[in-house]
Amino acid sequence: MDQKNEMLEVIEFVRRELDALCDQLTAEEKARRGSLQMWSAKDMLAHLAFWNSHFNRQAANALEGKSVPQAGDYTNQLNDGVLYEHLDQPFEEARADEAAAYRQFREIVDRMPAADLPDPQKFAYLEGRSLLERILGTYGYHTAAHLSDYYVRTGRFQKGRELQENLTERLCAFPVWKANAIYNLACFYSLNGLAKEAIEKLKIAFEEKPGLIEWSRQDSDIDPLREKAEYQALISN
């Protein structure tokens, strides 16, 4: 199986997880109005629809040789703006927008040669990253991270944990994502009080990609581990 099909298998796994969550939401959960501090399920879908559509515009323009739109350095402001813009959007409309973005993504990727996806030099706007890496991040990790966060916030921690662990295993099959996937799982553990598990994963991630050590020094996800001797030992080597 080529990397394109392997990548799409990961994305389809995440799609099934997203659809399963949406299908099991109660009427109250679908109608719930969120806030900056506590996103609702609808807010999550609007957020995903926005960023996935942005990815699609970038990829489509790059393929056509057009100027590629950039998000700039204002991610938080954009996220807040998306939330406020869609506060009164009906759930089913938000779900339809997200699904439409995914269909557009598939149309773009399905017509793309498999050999172009893992080539880090193919698309200049990615600045040395491959489109394969970017897709796994946008339609794989990013979506799953929000799903896990929703499960944790709504009292279904074990479901969120299983999703994170399952996705990590799948992402580790791709060399460009292995270290970051393990590191991100460590962050999930760190934020949810699983210090021992977090330290174990950080050790593996740092061995795979030493540059993550410096990143971890300023990553707020690692704050719960910051003063632990085990973490200090990892970053002092």
C-alpha positions as CSV (number, residue, x, y, z in Angstrom):
1,M,0.0,0.0,0.0
2,D,1.4,3.4,-0.9
3,Q,1.6,6.3,1.6
4,K,-1.4,8.0,0.0
5,N,-3.7,5.2,0.8
6,E,-2.2,4.7,4.2
7,M,-2.7,8.4,4.9
8,L,-6.3,8.2,3.8
9,E,-6.9,5.2,6.1
10,V,-5.8,7.4,9.0
11,I,-8.1,10.2,7.9
12,E,-11.0,7.9,7.5
13,F,-10.5,6.5,11.0
14,V,-10.7,10.1,12.3
15,R,-13.8,10.7,10.2
16,R,-15.5,7.7,11.7
17,E,-14.7,9.0,15.2
18,L,-16.1,12.4,14.3
19,D,-19.3,11.0,12.8
20,A,-19.8,8.7,15.8
21,L,-19.6,11.6,18.2
22,C,-22.0,13.7,16.2
23,D,-24.5,10.9,15.9
24,Q,-24.6,10.2,19.6
25,L,-25.0,13.8,20.8
26,T,-28.2,14.6,22.5
27,A,-30.5,17.4,21.3
28,E,-29.3,19.5,24.3
29,E,-25.7,19.0,23.4
30,K,-26.4,19.9,19.7
31,A,-28.2,23.1,20.8
32,R,-25.7,24.1,23.5
33,R,-24.2,27.6,23.1
34,G,-20.5,27.6,23.8
35,S,-18.0,30.2,25.0
36,L,-14.3,31.0,24.6
37,Q,-13.6,29.0,27.7
38,M,-15.9,26.1,26.9
39,W,-16.5,25.2,23.3
40,S,-19.7,23.4,22.4
41,A,-19.8,20.5,19.9
42,K,-21.1,23.0,17.3
43,D,-18.2,25.4,18.0
44,M,-15.8,22.5,17.4
45,L,-17.4,21.8,14.0
46,A,-17.3,25.4,13.0
47,H,-13.6,25.6,14.0
48,L,-12.8,22.5,12.0
49,A,-14.8,23.7,9.0
50,F,-12.9,27.0,9.0
51,W,-9.4,25.5,9.2
52,N,-10.1,22.6,6.9
53,S,-11.4,25.0,4.3
54,H,-8.3,27.2,4.7
55,F,-6.1,24.1,4.1
56,N,-8.2,23.3,1.0
57,R,-7.8,26.8,-0.4
58,Q,-4.0,26.6,0.2
59,A,-3.7,23.2,-1.5
60,A,-5.9,24.0,-4.4
61,N,-4.1,27.3,-5.1
62,A,-0.7,25.6,-4.9
63,L,-1.8,22.9,-7.4
64,E,-3.0,25.6,-9.8
65,G,0.1,27.8,-9.5
66,K,-1.8,30.6,-7.8
67,S,-0.9,32.7,-4.7
68,V,-1.3,30.7,-1.5
69,P,-3.3,32.4,1.3
70,Q,-1.6,32.4,4.7
71,A,-3.2,32.5,8.1
72,G,-0.5,34.7,9.5
73,D,0.4,34.9,13.1
74,Y,-3.1,35.6,14.5
75,T,-4.4,32.1,15.1
76,N,-6.0,32.9,18.5
77,Q,-7.7,35.9,17.1
78,L,-9.0,33.9,14.2
79,N,-10.2,31.1,16.4
80,D,-12.1,33.6,18.6
81,G,-13.6,35.3,15.6
82,V,-14.8,32.0,14.1
83,L,-16.5,31.1,17.4
84,Y,-18.3,34.5,17.7
85,E,-19.3,34.4,14.0
86,H,-20.9,31.0,14.4
87,L,-22.4,31.3,17.9
88,D,-26.0,31.2,16.6
89,Q,-25.4,28.7,13.7
90,P,-27.5,25.6,13.9
91,F,-25.7,22.4,14.7
92,E,-26.7,20.6,11.5
93,E,-25.5,23.6,9.4
94,A,-22.1,23.5,11.2
95,R,-21.9,19.8,10.6
96,A,-22.8,20.2,6.9
97,D,-20.1,22.9,6.5
98,E,-17.5,20.6,8.0
99,A,-18.6,17.7,5.9
100,A,-18.4,19.9,2.8
101,A,-14.9,20.9,3.6
102,Y,-13.9,17.2,3.9
103,R,-15.5,16.4,0.5
104,Q,-13.6,19.2,-1.1
105,F,-10.4,17.9,0.5
106,R,-11.0,14.4,-0.9
107,E,-11.6,15.9,-4.4
108,I,-8.3,17.7,-4.2
109,V,-6.3,14.7,-2.9
110,D,-7.9,12.1,-5.1
111,R,-6.6,13.8,-8.2
112,M,-3.1,14.4,-6.8
113,P,-0.3,12.0,-7.8
114,A,0.7,9.8,-4.8
115,A,4.4,10.7,-5.3
116,D,3.7,14.4,-4.7
117,L,2.4,13.9,-1.2
118,P,5.6,12.8,0.7
119,D,7.9,15.2,-1.3
120,P,9.0,18.0,1.1
121,Q,10.2,20.1,-1.8
122,K,7.0,19.9,-4.0
123,F,5.1,22.8,-2.5
124,A,7.1,25.9,-1.6
125,Y,4.4,27.3,0.7
126,L,5.0,24.4,3.1
127,E,8.6,25.6,3.6
128,G,10.2,22.2,3.5
129,R,7.4,20.1,4.9
130,S,5.5,17.6,2.8
131,L,1.8,17.8,2.1
132,L,1.5,14.3,3.6
133,E,2.8,15.7,6.9
134,R,0.4,18.7,6.7
135,I,-2.6,16.6,5.9
136,L,-2.0,14.1,8.7
137,G,-1.7,17.2,11.0
138,T,-4.8,19.0,9.7
139,Y,-7.3,16.2,9.0
140,G,-5.8,13.7,11.4
141,Y,-4.3,15.0,14.6
142,H,-6.1,18.4,14.7
143,T,-9.5,16.9,14.4
144,A,-8.8,14.1,16.8
145,A,-7.3,16.5,19.4
146,H,-10.6,18.4,19.4
147,L,-12.6,15.2,19.7
148,S,-10.5,14.0,22.6
149,D,-10.8,17.4,24.3
150,Y,-14.6,17.3,24.0
151,Y,-14.7,13.8,25.5
152,V,-12.5,14.8,28.4
153,R,-14.5,18.0,29.1
154,T,-17.8,16.1,29.0
155,G,-16.7,13.4,31.5
156,R,-15.6,10.7,29.0
157,F,-11.9,10.7,29.7
158,Q,-11.3,7.1,28.9
159,K,-12.9,7.6,25.4
160,G,-10.6,10.6,24.8
161,R,-7.6,8.7,26.0
162,E,-8.3,5.7,23.8
163,L,-8.7,8.0,20.8
164,Q,-5.4,9.7,21.4
165,E,-3.6,6.4,21.9
166,N,-5.1,4.8,18.8
167,L,-4.3,7.8,16.6
168,T,-0.7,7.9,18.0
169,E,-0.2,4.3,17.0
170,R,-1.5,5.0,13.5
171,L,0.6,8.2,13.1
172,C,3.8,6.4,14.2
173,A,3.7,4.5,10.9
174,F,4.7,7.7,9.2
175,P,8.4,8.7,9.9
176,V,7.5,12.4,9.4
177,W,4.9,12.2,12.2
178,K,6.3,9.6,14.7
179,A,8.2,11.9,17.1
180,N,5.5,14.6,17.1
181,A,2.7,12.0,17.6
182,I,4.4,10.5,20.6
183,Y,5.2,14.0,22.0
184,N,1.5,15.1,21.6
185,L,0.4,12.0,23.4
186,A,2.8,12.9,26.2
187,C,1.1,16.4,26.3
188,F,-2.3,14.8,26.6
189,Y,-1.1,12.7,29.5
190,S,0.5,15.7,31.1
191,L,-2.6,17.8,30.9
192,N,-4.7,15.0,32.4
193,G,-2.7,14.1,35.4
194,L,-0.9,11.1,34.0
195,A,2.7,12.2,34.8
196,K,4.3,8.8,34.7
197,E,2.9,8.0,31.3
198,A,3.8,11.5,30.0
199,I,7.4,11.2,31.1
200,E,7.7,7.8,29.4
201,K,6.4,9.1,26.1
202,L,8.6,12.3,26.4
203,K,11.7,10.1,26.7
204,I,10.8,8.3,23.5
205,A,9.9,11.5,21.7
206,F,13.1,13.2,22.7
207,E,15.2,10.2,21.5
208,E,13.4,10.3,18.2
209,K,13.6,14.1,17.7
210,P,16.0,15.9,20.1
211,G,14.8,19.2,18.9
212,L,11.6,18.6,20.9
213,I,13.5,19.1,24.1
214,E,13.9,22.8,23.5
215,W,10.3,23.1,22.4
216,S,9.1,21.4,25.6
217,R,10.8,24.1,27.7
218,Q,8.2,26.7,26.6
219,D,5.3,24.4,25.9
220,S,2.5,25.1,28.4
221,D,1.2,21.5,27.9
222,I,4.3,20.4,29.8
223,D,3.8,22.8,32.7
224,P,2.3,20.1,35.0
225,L,5.7,18.2,34.7
226,R,8.0,21.2,34.8
227,E,9.3,20.8,38.4
228,K,9.4,17.0,38.4
229,A,12.8,15.5,38.7
230,E,12.1,13.0,36.0
231,Y,11.3,15.7,33.5
232,Q,14.4,17.8,34.6
233,A,16.5,14.7,34.0
234,L,15.2,14.3,30.5
235,I,16.0,17.9,29.4
236,S,19.4,18.0,31.1
237,N,21.0,15.2,29.1
